[in-house]
Amino acid sequence: MPTHNSSMNPSQVNFNSPRKFGTTLKSKCKETFFPDDPFRQFKNEKPLGKAKKTLQYFVPIFEWLPQYNLKMFRFDLLAGITITTLAIPQGISYAKLAEIPPIIGLYSSFVPALVYAILGSSKHVAVGTVAACSLLIADTIGSKVSSKDDPTLYLHLVFTAAFITGVFQAALGFLRLGILVDFLSHSTITGFMGGTAIIICLQQLKGLLGVSHFTTKTDVVSVLHAVFKNRNEWKWETAVVGMAFLVFLLFTRYLSQRKPKLFWVSAMAPMVVVVLGCLLAYFTRDRKYSIQTVGNLHKGLNPISIKYLNFDAEYLPSTLKAGIITGVIALAEGIAIGRSFAIMNNEQVDGNKEMVAFGFMNIVGSCFSCYLTTGPFSKTAVNYNSGCKTAASNLVMAIGMMLTLLFLAPLFSYTPLVALSAIIMSAMLGLIKYEEAYHLFKVDKFDFCICLAAFFGVAFISMDMGLMISVGLALLRALLYVARPAACKLGKLPDSTLYRDTEQYAEASGPPGILAIQLGSPIYYANGNYIRERILRWIRNDEGNGKAVKHVLLDLTGVTSIDTTGIETLAEVLRMLEVKHIKMKIVNPRLEVLEKMMKSKFVDKIGKESIFLCMEDAVEASYDFSVTTEKQGFEEQRSGVA
Amino acid sequence: MPTHNSSMNPSQVNFNSPRKFGTTLKSKCKETFFPDDPFRQFKNEKPLGKAKKTLQYFVPIFEWLPQYNLKMFRFDLLAGITITTLAIPQGISYAKLAEIPPIIGLYSSFVPALVYAILGSSKHVAVGTVAACSLLIADTIGSKVSSKDDPTLYLHLVFTAAFITGVFQAALGFLRLGILVDFLSHSTITGFMGGTAIIICLQQLKGLLGVSHFTTKTDVVSVLHAVFKNRNEWKWETAVVGMAFLVFLLFTRYLSQRKPKLFWVSAMAPMVVVVLGCLLAYFTRDRKYSIQTVGNLHKGLNPISIKYLNFDAEYLPSTLKAGIITGVIALAEGIAIGRSFAIMNNEQVDGNKEMVAFGFMNIVGSCFSCYLTTGPFSKTAVNYNSGCKTAASNLVMAIGMMLTLLFLAPLFSYTPLVALSAIIMSAMLGLIKYEEAYHLFKVDKFDFCICLAAFFGVAFISMDMGLMISVGLALLRALLYVARPAACKLGKLPDSTLYRDTEQYAEASGPPGILAIQLGSPIYYANGNYIRERILRWIRNDEGNGKAVKHVLLDLTGVTSIDTTGIETLAEVLRMLEVKHIKMKIVNPRLEVLEKMMKSKFVDKIGKESIFLCMEDAVEASYDFSVTTEKQGFEEQRSGVA
């Protein structure tokens, strides 16, 4: 084994002239916007091949359709039928949540699913509407235009919001800004989903208890207040039916969770509830205590709605807000879910490409009377478990929805509201993940706080505020990471050339007269002052303990980047140490850091002879200048320990 | 020299049980809020000594006064007189800039200077008003209440803003939130000051050309438009006098810059201009083209203004905005300047203590008819060059101002506006630092952009927008640092045990079958996806080049922290590599990272035997499992190279 010996064959720091600006800019842009290197596959292709690959890249259906066969279709057909049976009750339920006509929910599983089947790159995502975004749309647009007083205008604004969402999502994808979605942390989403589930469940008390006067606010306090204020409207018949449905749905879910092969039981259950509910409503339609039903579902495909898009300046702030916030949440849900199923199969999902697909899905959808759609978790999981092989299962669902719209829609007019409430509640209860929150609590308290902030913010203030507070906290943490980077004092491990954190390895001890410090994370304006203070504090501490410090060795292995303020900080430290007659040495500066040090003449100030490739060399060099006896004493002490 | 040999005496990763939550929380809070360890000096004191030290800590005058002697006083007296002669013209000028009566400018160098002398911890800071903040106050409050239409209300709001600034600054100091000021980067301040200097200079064209109709906007376009629209009001007499003054002032500054011993020439010059201007105005007072003067300066000390503080809900948003923005800028200027002079003398300034001092200075000031004060650069530099020894020079200035207010104030009524304009312009021209901007351009293009954004934002949009855009860009950069941490592929340097970046050291090459990767910066939610993609890309690249990858070694030396998403990312990578039959190994996890890995059971998943203390050990261990011949081939190849 070759060993490193500085005196025999000194390894030098590479002081080549800095790379050109163009080179670094190109490499940075690539890392920022194309970390997954999507154009790799085009490199060694001829022009025609390139054109073909480009088409396949942007329109994935051309990639999988040529290889499609009957065996795959059998799987996709089954999966498609399963998700269609789920899409009908979910579509109607979530449309009620968004306070738009229930038929829109059915429309929204037809056109967007077609678009996604052509453009989507994930095999498992099943397109549909989602509860959280539906409520958020109702909340945001409802604060400007009441869905009761002016339902037409309200509906048009919902279409407009979907259009804006689509443009926003597609733009993010084209601009390769998938990075934005990365800033919605897992903790935020866990808390947000939990909080949303709580308020949606509470809202369903309206349907479950048959209350007709209700609040438009979404927070827990207002909703509970509205429920109990209208005690006199509670109908026990509705409540009993609703509880029965709910218990049935929860039981089927429990069954599927215990025996994954029975996944279709829970997938079919909502449809069963709807059918049972319809029958019940139909036979009790002439009674005194008739059950409230959805009502009014016409036959026919999606009418064109492009002419209804409303960009009036008065409503634009609301639609923009609704469009962008729901757009981000929908992307986070859709992409995260596509990705997690792809990982199970060891495949990759290109987040930016998915954004473009979701974007076009919503743009086209909003022109055909659809509101916001994405890849909801429940539907996608059912799709995956049903064994779908390609995006063709979405195609099957689209055809299923088309047939439903053409022939069966009026049958669903009898769907009782209480059945929808039960379906929504059972779906929502699955989104409250206490184990997840407990895991966060155990591993990382700050992540737990971020999660709690989203949960309580959504539950007690409002959905958008809760989300923003939580994202703000997460960003604050990211900034704290960079403002207060962990630095540590290094000591030499016995019988090795390794220098490690003295706090982590108690047996590591610093050579006398030398203070070895490892800095982590980029050094720049937000942490320059801190790093200076921290270094000075270590020197004071050592001096306070009676140890004279003659050399400060800064290990920059963990410093990946530096800005002008960071270099000034190092220069200041150098100046302050010079006054104290302490020598400063730099160990292992990374490429970018060394380049900036050279450009800013810091290398000339400190001298090339003070920059070393490894800690051992720097320590050796320190002793060459120090009194020799000191080193001997240390070596003897070391061998004594060994 | 002891060498590290893994087979003889293996150094082990320290798998001690994680530290308690309380311990880590305490240490984090200390690093975040008390990085300079201010209570170190109290540790080994008796109760009485502690009380004394505490008093000295919070009221620094008790620290330096007991050691004060006549020799120090002689220096402070000289410095105090010098800054008094600067304070009078500056006070009047900047009060005009803030559109308040000029006497307020004189008041503002009296009471705050007294307070700072007692509470301030910097020896060099000289208290006074600043141009940028004065203009910003006029801009913000003037947009709500016109200083012309209702000067009394306007003045009261200015006092209120100063009060809010004081409370805000003191609160930041008490809460140890000095960290906030760290987020105003040097690049932002350079650009902001430059932009402010430009618009203030242009505004002075009003006084210099004697224009009486003018705009209240501050951006370049509006100001130039106002100047040229009112061409008919230009007075050549005023312009000639103004230019003469300006040339004189710039010449004295040039002289002082060339010969630092003549610093007093440029310090006295503004006073000379004022006196000359007064004489000129006095003797031409009966002419037709009389020169516009300040007018109306009464004898007498600061009247009490606490009863005028106006917290009316109608004006509160404006005063809050003005108070907080100017508070941050004033702090950044005052603290940065105190710090940079302290560094020259190898002393320390406690930023949080300074904030408290500035805060009280403004609170007390606002109750005694003063507006916003801080430690302006020009005055502080003069104070330092005059040889001040303690904060007593501020005391001398306060006494000088008191005498001026009591006896000399009416004499300054004749100060011509054109003289003030010349003084402001000459001061502002010194704040445009092109060399600084050029340095930023050379060293770091992104810093240069941040600087330009502040400069053009201030010059062409508005002062607060310019500041916010620039701070936003700087934050974006900080977030990009954490979202896209630099990672690199490591190779072994010939004839050593060192593994270094293959891009930086061309001679470093990876052992066959092994992909060694060094990650930098914390791994967490914002960069988890990126890191996963990056690792997979390296594997694909190696495989694309015909090199089979059998082991992936992740060097976590530079990873100072990790959150739950980060650990999930590592677990995902582990899972994906397992599918590809690639082994993953972790090298040198830091204390906090290892703790989280243990808490989240990641260590159990990967196995303790896959976590190594150094790269060499991990490579060795990889070969123990690999085919032996491969390694031999590599070793032979290596020795061939050497």
Interface residues (C-beta under 8 A of the other chain):
Chain A: M1 P2 T3 H4 N5 N9 S11 N14 F21 L25 K28 E31 T32 P35 D36 D37 R40 I179 D182 F183 S185 H186 S187 I343 N346 Q348 G351 H439 L440 K442 V443 D444 K445 F446 D447 A474 L475 R477 A478 L479 L480 Y481 V482 A483 R484 P485 A486 C488 L493 P494 D495 S496 T497 L498 R500 D501 E503 Q504 Y505 A506 Q518 G520 S521 P522 Y524 Y525 A526 N527 G528 N529 Y530 E533 R534 L536 R537 R540 G544 T557 G558 V559 T560 S561 D563 T564 T565 I567 E568 E572 R575 M576 V579 K580 N588 R590 L591 E592 L594 K596 K599 S600 L613 C614 E616 E620 R638 S639 A642
Chain B: M1 P2 T3 H4 N5 N9 S11 N14 F21 L25 K28 E31 T32 P35 D36 D37 R40 I179 D182 F183 S185 H186 S187 I343 N346 Q348 G351 H439 L440 K442 V443 D444 K445 F446 D447 A474 L475 R477 A478 L479 L480 Y481 V482 A483 R484 P485 A486 C488 L493 P494 D495 S496 T497 L498 R500 D501 E503 Q504 Y505 Q518 G520 S521 P522 Y524 Y525 A526 N527 G528 N529 Y530 E533 R534 L536 R537 R540 G544 T557 G558 V559 T560 S561 D563 T564 T565 I567 E568 E572 R575 M576 V579 K580 N588 R590 L591 E592 L594 K596 K599 S600 L613 C614 R638 S639 A642
